[in-house]
Structure formats: structure tokens, C-alpha cells
Amino acid sequence: MAETHVLFVEDDAVIREATQLALERVGFTVTAMPDGLSGLEAFRADRPDIALLDVMVPGLDGVSLCRRIRDESTVPVIMLSARADAIDVVLGLEAGADDYVTKPFDGAVLVARIRAVLRRFGHAAGPDGPGQGGTEDGSEALGGVLVFGDLEVDTDGMEVRRAGEQVALTPTEMRLLLEFSSAPGTVLSRDRLLERVWDYGWGGDTRVVDVHVQRLRTKIGQDRIDTVRGFGYKLRG
């Protein structure tokens, strides 16, 4: 089985070398780059399995690099930030990142977050994930396709169409939509979504959920997912 290839972009030499060693120690292959432009070149040359991008790197900052990667690929991206400022987190997630980790971080925590992201990317719905059965509400099931108005979710082919046009979703967005479509009309809490979609067995930052819901809305329709204040979100049946 091939080793997981990680692209790591970090300008601090000490952090870059220490993190690379920690990741290689647990079996990852790591390409470490000191700036955004060399990181983009390495991404295009190596096509890694996952990218770890520090927000504040020279040349091409991490958020801009994430956007460039997302224009070309759905490869999972984790942003690294020395601050937990909302603007850093939100900008990274809006650029297409799947998760973020705040520095300084424990190596074991980073490895766990990488493995969690890779698990959900390797298995979009998961063996016991959503989309594995019928619906209990007003949605229409056609074989492996769930229909919600002009939205079609093919749970077998992992494809989504809106008004007949295919919608390009990242694996995280697809998993989020599958979770909603498994229980349309049911309010899903942010904590449940963090556990089911992001594989967090512990409390996480709900901003990750909020930004991904906003990203999903722009693709499937702003009125398709309702916000239920104080509780969470629900998909209209």
C-alpha cells in the first residue's frame, strides 16, 4: 500500500523540519516547502494526497495557495494558523480548506486530524454513513438517487445535479450534503455534523460547519438549507 504523500508549506524552518520529521516518523511521505510559490509548484509536480498550508507564508500566502489548489483539485487541505482569529479561520475555510489547526500544535493531534480528513476523503459516505437507505419524508428516491425539487443526489455514483447540471463538490461538501439528505426536514446540530462529517469525537470549532454550509448553499441553492437558530441546520425536503 502506497504511503500517504503530504505537502507541507511552512516558512519557519524549525517548525517545518520538526513537523516533517514527526510526520515521517508515523509513515507519511512529506514534501516540505518554505513559501507559497514553491508549494504550488510542488503540488502540481507531485499531486500529494493532502496539503498542510500555513496561513502566513511569503510569496503566495496560504489562503491564496489554497484557492489555487482548489481551482485544480479536490485534494484535502488543512490550514495552519498561529492565531485562532476568526478572520484567519474563515478566510481559510472560504478559500476551500477542509479543516484548520492552530499553532502551536501537538504532533499527535496534527497526525490525528490528518488521518481523520483522509478517512472521510477515502470513504465519502463511509460504510455506515448517510445515503445508505430510503428516506422518511417528502423526498423522492429513485434507486440510488434522492430528489429534492431540482436537486438530485446520486448516493451510489457520488454525484450531484441541480436543474440537470452537474454540481462540483469537494468530498467534505459531498459528505455534508449526504448527511443532510439522509434526514431532510430534520434539524441537525453543529455538534452532530462535526462528529459525522469531520469525524470529531470531541468538541470542535463550529465555524468549520458554518462556513461549509455557506459554501454548500452557493452550489446547491441558498434556500435549500435552512438555519434553525440555536439548534443547527436542516435540508428542505
Residue, then its C-alpha position, 0 to 999 in steps of 0.5 A: m500500500a502506497e504511503t500517504h504523500v503530504l505537502f507541507v508549506e511552512d516558512d519557519a524552518v524549525i517548525r517545518e523540519a520538526t513537523q516533517l520529521a514527526l510526520e515521517r516518523v508515523g509513515f507519511t511521505v512529506t514534501a516540505m516547502p518554505d513559501g507559497l510559490s514553491g508549494l504550488e509548484a510542488f503540488r502540481a509536480d507531485r499531486p500529494d494526497i493532502a496539503l498542510l498550508d500555513v496561513m502566513v507564508p511569503g510569496l503566495d500566502g496560504v489562503s491564496l495557495c489554497r484557492r489555487i489548489r482548489d481551482e485544480s483539485t479536490v485534494p484535502v487541505i488543512m490550514l495552519s494558523a498561529r492565531a485562532d482569529a476568526i478572520d484567519v479561520v474563515l478566510g481559510l475555510e472560504a478559500g476551500a480548506d477542509d479543516y484548520v489547526t492552530k499553532p502551536f500544535d501537538g504532533a499527535v493531534l496534527v497526525a490525528r486530524i490528518r488521518a481523520v480528513l483522509r478517512r472521510f476523503g477515502h470513504a465519502a459516505g463511509p460504510d455506515g454513513p448517510g445515503q445508505g437507505g430510503t428516506e422518511d419524508g417528502s423526498e423522492a428516491l429513485g434507486g440510488v438517487l434522492v430528489f429534492g425539487d431540482l436537486e438530485v443526489d446520486t448516493d451510489g455514483m457520488e454525484v450531484r445535479r441541480a436543474g440537470e447540471q452537474v454540481a462540483l463538490t469537494p468530498t467534505e461538501m459531498r459528505l455534508l450534503l449526504e448527511f443532510s439528505s439522509a434526514p431532510g426536514t430534520v434539524l441537525s446540530r453543529d455538534r452532530l455534523l462535526e462528529r459525522v462529517w469531520d469525524y470529531g469525537w470531541g468538541g470542535d470549532t463550529r465555524v468549520v460547519d458554518v462556513h461549509v454550509q455557506r459554501l454548500r448553499t452557493k452550489i446547491g441553492q441558498d434556500r435549500i438549507d435552512t438555519v434553525r437558530g440555536f439548534g443547527y441546520k436542516l435540508r428542505g425536503 
